[in-house]
Amino acid sequence: GRLARLPDEILEVVGAQFRSSDGRWVGVSGRARTVVYNTENVSEDDLPDSIWGFVEPQWSGRIGWAPANGSFLVMVTGMRYLWGDDRTRQWLDGITANDPQVYPKNSPIVQAVGAGEVDVGFVNHYYLIRALQEDAQFPARNHHTRNADPGALMMVSGVGVLASSENQDAALKLAEFLVSEMGQQYFASRTFEYPVVQGTTTHPALVPLSETDAPTIDLKELADLEGTLDLLRDAGVL
């Protein structure tokens, strides 16, 4: 209730799945959850179609994750919505039983996968592309799980304007810029995220959005981070 409704001219340039249903915020970039894997140790054919597959014992000691990281929390929240709390708890228990290496955030996981410290890691898609921009021979690639799996969740960063703001005009200009052609091209070309406005040229390293097979979730369903934190604490992950 603290955000003002945005003007239609800002809302309507973004796809309906990337904005608030009540017009209080609008997405500016998309971030796909992926499994990054070491190409020297793992063939993509060996990777499961679902993130559930990583509970299998052959992945023991080979997984990197960042359970305190915000994007991981959102992914688990998506799991709870798609799978329910009981199955999500089973997944957490299964991964924990496989003795995963814990990292503080996404980028150290990607570096660890490239160095062979772990064979796979649960990350956002663009961290690998950043590594490949620095070293085209970096021995890792992204694997997108299939069949609307929560491991392929598409998250959105967005912008809203506080109803109490004394700088409404400036705030709206910023929001308008972020969804403009220039703003969207920046996200696509410089931060390697998915644009949320159709017609924006994406980076060639990105798997096309139409091929990511992300689950369809109303983004408001990802708001219960407190429930996710409670589940992670109860499972002994945090």
N, C-alpha and C positions, 0 to 999 in steps of 0.2 A: 503493500500500500504506500510505499514511499516514492515510487517513480511516477512521473507524469506520462500521459499517453503521448506517443510520438506522432508527428504529422504523417498522413497517409503517403505523402510523396517520398518519405524516407522508408516507411514500412514496405510499400508495395514493390520496391525494386528488388527485394530479397524474397527467395522462395518461402512459402508458408511454413515449411518444416524447420526453417532457420530463424523464426521470429516468434515472439510472444503472441499467444492467441488473443490477448486483450490489448495488444499494442504498446505494452509498457517497456519493452526492450527489443532490440533488433540484433541478430547475429552479424558478425563482421568477418569471421573466418571459421573454417571447419578443421577439426583435428581428429584424424582416424587413429584408433587404437590398433596396434599391430603386434606381431611377434617378430622381433629382429633375430636373425640366426647367423651363425658363423658358416660361411660357404665352404670352408676347408674341412669342417668336421661334420657338417650336416647337409644332406640333400633335401631340397624342398619336398620331394616325394615322400620323405620320411616324416614330415610334419603333419600333425592331425588337422582335420578340417574344423574342429572345435577346440576352443581353449580348454574344454573339459579333458581332452586327451592328454594333457600334461600331468594329470594325476597318476598316469601309468608309471610303474617302477623303473622303466628304462630311462626316465628323465631324472632320476635321483642324482643330485649333485651337479646338475647341468643347467639349472634355471637361475636367472637373475630377476629380482623384482624390487619394487620400491613401495612397500605397503603404506608408508606415511605420506606419499606424494599425492597431491590433489587430483591428478588425472587418474591415478589408480583408484582412488576413492570413488570417483564418478563411474569408472568402469564397474566396480563392485556394486554400486547402486543400480546400474543398469542390469547387472546379473540378478539382483534381488527382484527387480520388476519383471524380468523375463522368466526366471527360474523359480523364484520364491526363496525365502530365507533358508529353508531346510537344505535345498540342493546347493545354494551358494555356500552355506556352512560346510557341506560335504566337500565342495571344491577347495575351500580354504584349508580344510584339514588334509586333503589329499596333496596339495602343493606343499604344505608344511612338512608332511611326512617325507617328501622328496628332498628335504634339506636344501632349500633355495638359498642363494647368496643374497643378502640384503644390501641395497644401495639407497642413497638418500634421494635420488631423483633419476630422471630418464637418461641424461647424457652420460653419466658414469656406467650405466648398464650397457649402452651402445659401445662405449670404449672397451668394456670388459668382454663383450661378445667378440669384438674385433681382435682383441688380444688373446682370445682363447681361454680366458678365465672361466667363462661359462659358455655353453653352446647356444642358448636361447634366452631372450628376455622380453618382458611385457612392457611396451613403450608406446609413445605417440610416434606417428609415422615420420615426422619431419626431422627428428634428431639424426636418423641415419643419413638423410639427404645432406644435412649440414656436414657430416663426417665425410661423405663422398665428394663434396665440393672441395674439401681440403686435401683429400687423397683419393683419387679415382680408383686406386687399387685396394681400398679398404675392404677387407674380406668379410663383408656382411651384406645381407639383403633383408627386406621386409617381407613377411608372409602375412597375407590377409586371410583370416579364418572365414569359413563359408556358412551359407544357410542361415543368414540373419543371426549369427552367433554374437553373444555379448563381447567376445574378444575382438570384434570388428566394429565396436561402437563408434559412431561419429559424434564427437563433442563439438560444442560451439563456444567461441569467445564472443561476447556481445557488449553492447553499450546501451545505457539508459540515462535518463536525465532526472535528477532528484526534483520532486515537486517543490521542495523548499529552496531550490537554488535561486540565488540572486543574479545568476549569469545565464539565464535561459537561452538567450540569443546565441551566445558564444558556444554553449554546450550543443545546441542544435546544429550549429555550423560544423562542429567537430563530428557529430554523428553523421551528418550528411556527407562529409568528406570521406569517412571510413567506408561508406557503401558506394562511393563514387567510382568511376572507371579508374581514376588514378589510385585511389586508396585500395581498391580490390586488386589492381595489378601489382601493387607493392606486396601485399600478402602472398600473392601467387608466385611472384618472381624472386622476392628477397627473403621471405621467411618460410617459403615452400609449404604453405598451408593451402587448404582448399578454399577458393573464393565462393561466396554465397550468392553472387549475382551472375546470372547466366550471361554467356558471351565473353567472360573474362578468359584470357589465354592462360592455361595452367602450365606449370613447369613440366618439361618432358619426363622428368624422373617420377612424377606422380602417377600412380595407378588411377585411371579415370574413375570419377565418382560413381559412374554407372556400373563399374566392375568391382566395387569394394564389397558389395553384398552386406551392407551394414543393416542392423535391425532397425525397424521403424518404431521409434519411441517419441511420444510427445515430450519435449525437453523439460516440461514442468515435472515430469515423473522422476527426474534426476535430482530433485531438490532435497531429498531426505538424507543428507550426509550424516546427521546425528545418529540415525538408525544404523547406517553403515559403520560408523565408528563404534557403536555399541556392539555390533556383530563381530567386528575385528578384535575388539578387546576381549570379548567372550571366548573367541577362538584362540586367544593367546598370540595373535599376529602382531598386535601393538602392545 
